Amino acid sequence: MYLDLFNHNPILIISRPKLAGPGTHWGVCFPNGQVADIVSDVGVRILPNEDAFAAGRDVTIIRVIPGHRSAEIQTRLQMALQQPRPYHPTQWNCEMFANWLVGDAPESPQVNGWAILAVAAVAVYAFGS
């Protein structure tokens, strides 16, 4: 993988297919290889390496975060571990967690997509009858 020379020790937002059901699962991979993510039955966790996160599936890099942001990301991770917010599929999921952890808006394109489909289905049902 090519990373520019000014982006030493980047932090990566990564994803892999979910173990069950459609969609992807997101995590944040640190330069030491550890991956932070959030799952419904455990909450926030730190996996020892990308292979543990991958669980036998292909991993995709979603975004590269410059290494100079590491301290602020580590601070948010410590906050998430000390004051955990419970997982919720539409209000605090893996995408929202990963985006928040790196300092971006805690959004979930997957949830937004499902919400649009649900509204469209209701509209078709309501107006199609």
C-alpha positions in Angstrom: 0.0 0.0 0.0 1.4 3.4 -0.9 1.1 6.3 1.6 2.6 9.7 1.1 5.8 10.5 2.9 4.1 13.2 5.0 1.6 10.8 6.5 3.9 8.8 8.9 2.3 6.2 11.0 -1.3 6.7 9.7 -4.4 5.5 11.4 -6.8 3.6 9.2 -10.6 3.3 9.2 -11.1 -0.2 7.9 -14.1 -2.4 7.2 -14.9 -6.0 6.4 -18.2 -7.8 5.6 -20.4 -8.4 8.6 -20.2 -11.9 10.0 -24.0 -12.2 9.8 -26.3 -10.3 7.5 -25.7 -7.6 5.0 -23.4 -4.6 5.3 -20.0 -4.0 6.6 -18.3 -3.8 10.0 -16.0 -0.8 10.7 -13.0 -0.4 13.0 -10.0 1.9 13.5 -6.5 0.3 12.9 -3.6 1.9 14.8 0.0 1.9 13.6 0.8 -0.9 16.1 -1.7 -3.1 14.3 -4.4 -3.0 17.0 -8.0 -2.4 15.9 -10.6 -0.6 18.0 -14.3 -1.3 17.2 -17.6 -1.6 18.9 -19.9 -4.7 18.8 -23.3 -5.3 20.2 -22.5 -8.0 22.7 -19.2 -6.6 24.0 -19.2 -2.8 23.4 -15.9 -1.1 22.7 -13.0 -3.5 22.3 -9.4 -3.5 21.2 -8.4 -6.4 19.0 -4.7 -7.4 18.9 -4.3 -7.1 15.1 -6.1 -6.7 11.8 -6.4 -10.5 11.4 -8.5 -10.7 14.5 -10.7 -7.9 13.2 -10.9 -9.5 9.7 -12.3 -12.8 11.1 -11.3 -14.5 7.8 -12.8 -11.9 5.6 -11.2 -9.3 3.3 -10.5 -5.9 4.9 -10.9 -2.7 3.0 -9.3 0.7 3.9 -12.1 3.3 4.1 -10.0 6.3 5.0 -6.4 7.2 6.0 -6.1 9.5 9.0 -2.8 11.4 9.4 -0.6 10.1 12.1 -0.3 13.6 13.7 -3.9 13.2 14.9 -2.9 10.1 17.0 -2.9 11.9 20.4 -6.5 13.2 20.0 -7.7 9.8 18.8 -6.0 8.0 21.7 -7.7 10.4 24.1 -11.1 9.6 22.6 -10.4 5.9 22.7 -9.6 6.1 26.4 -12.8 8.1 27.0 -14.8 5.4 25.1 -13.2 2.7 27.3 -13.7 4.5 30.6 -17.2 5.8 29.9 -18.6 3.4 27.4 -21.7 4.3 25.4 -23.8 1.2 24.6 -23.9 -0.1 21.1 -27.2 0.7 19.3 -27.7 -0.4 15.6 -29.1 3.0 14.5 -27.8 5.5 17.2 -24.3 4.3 18.0 -23.0 1.6 15.7 -19.5 0.6 14.4 -19.5 3.3 11.6 -20.6 6.0 14.0 -18.0 4.9 16.6 -15.1 4.8 14.0 -16.0 8.2 12.6 -16.3 9.7 16.1 -13.1 8.1 17.2 -11.1 9.8 14.5 -12.7 13.2 15.1 -15.3 13.2 12.4 -19.1 13.4 12.6 -20.5 10.2 14.1 -22.5 9.3 11.0 -23.5 5.9 9.4 -24.0 5.8 5.7 -25.4 2.3 6.0 -28.1 3.4 8.5 -28.9 6.4 6.4 -29.3 4.1 3.3 -31.6 1.7 5.2 -33.7 4.7 6.5 -34.1 6.1 3.0 -35.2 2.6 1.8 -37.7 2.3 4.7 -39.2 5.7 4.0 -39.5 4.9 0.3 -41.2 1.5 1.0 -43.7 3.2 3.3 -44.4 5.9 0.7 -44.9 3.2 -2.1 -47.2 1.2 0.3 -49.2 4.3 1.4 -49.6 5.8 -2.1 -49.7 2.6 -4.0 -52.8 1.2 -2.3 
